[in-house]
């Protein structure tokens, strides 16, 4: 069956980006994604993974902006999942866009970090790896089944400094306090192939934006003064990104911090100059990333 984007989505895109950019977005959403992976530096290193891939005649490309990521050129996910390096948790299959929020957050050893919507654990395990498995990470997931998947991935990846809370992060006590927070918020998936699925509706976008606002308000309450957080979604719509941030930040003493991405990463126009909207293509899902710093009182 031919993939077609809903009319309401096309109208939203044209209103936000104009006809030419919107047509290009839709064309790129139709393209199949290349397989990309991240080296789990808790258990392995880039050289070991290169050797293992070469031994299996799997060709790959490196990225100049992230040494631990590979683009796989001649193998599908099911082939990679049969490799020992996958079974042993030495690699994690992950879209490149999904790797950006932990990089932008820049976790360090000994920091107290909250991952507010953590399952299935790709970004959580990346936070652990980037901090040399020495940051104190709290990972929230309200859904029990997804929480079990999160725990499985954390164990498989060797992320031993992560504490899982099976709780809605929006309901966390205001007595919590974190140095850094990652809020990869639940969203409509408008930057992904979710736009072709029956659950992608205007109601989903509206529901998502309410949840996002609630989570962002909680994040800014429990972020330490001087602390930093990243707000991200796999949506390319203002309703779930710029509008949510602009609405919430009016009520908090916090500033946006400039997000700088490599020139290799194509971006769409963004209403917030400090933030980035990553354009969907064969390597990247459409993605929004903003960084916020809470002002010292």
Order of alpha helices (4+ residues) and beta strands (2+ residues): alpha-alpha-beta-alpha-beta-beta-alpha-alpha-beta-alpha-beta-alpha-beta-alpha-beta-beta-alpha-beta-alpha-beta-beta-beta-beta
